[in-house]
């Protein structure tokens, strides 16, 4: 079973700077909330689906 969620730390390990990784996670959470997933409207939640991040960055993980 492969990993389905990604965090800021995972993005940093992939080579993004901390600020950029934080912005990507924030944007992914905004996209998910706009799609009706109110669960992601939580400041403490730091993991988002990899597919959402792939759509934002146009990169396959």
N, C-alpha and C positions, 0 to 999 in steps of 0.2 A: 504494500500500500504506500503510495507516494504522498508526500506532504501536500496539503491543500491550502494552508494558510502561510502568510509571510509577515514578518515583523520588520521594524526599523533596523534592528541589528542584522537581520538577514540581508537587507538591502545594502548595508554598510559593508558586509562581507563580500558582496558582489561588486563593490568598487564605488558606490555612490558616497558622496560626502554626507555627514550627519544631517545638515540642514535640508539637503535635497531629499534624503530618505524620509525625514519627518514630513516634508511637504507632500510627498507622494502618498504616504499613509493617510494623511489628512484629506487629500483630494479623493482617495479611494473611499474613505468613510463617507464623504459628502455624496459621492455618486451612489453608494449603496443606500443611504438614507433617502435620496431622491427617488430611488427605485422602490421604496416602501419598506426597507429593512430598518425599522426604527431601533432595533437592537444595537446598531452601530452608532447611534447618537449618544455616545458615552465616552467621556474624556479618558477613562481608565483603560478602555479597550484598545489594545495596540496591535492586534493581529487581524489582517484582512485577507480575503481570498486571493490567491495568486492570479487567477484569471482577471480580476479587476485591475491589478497592478500591471499585468501584461497589456491590457487595453490602453492604459494611460501612457506607459512607456514605449509601447510598440516593440517589445522585446519578449522573446520566449524564454521562460525559466525552466 
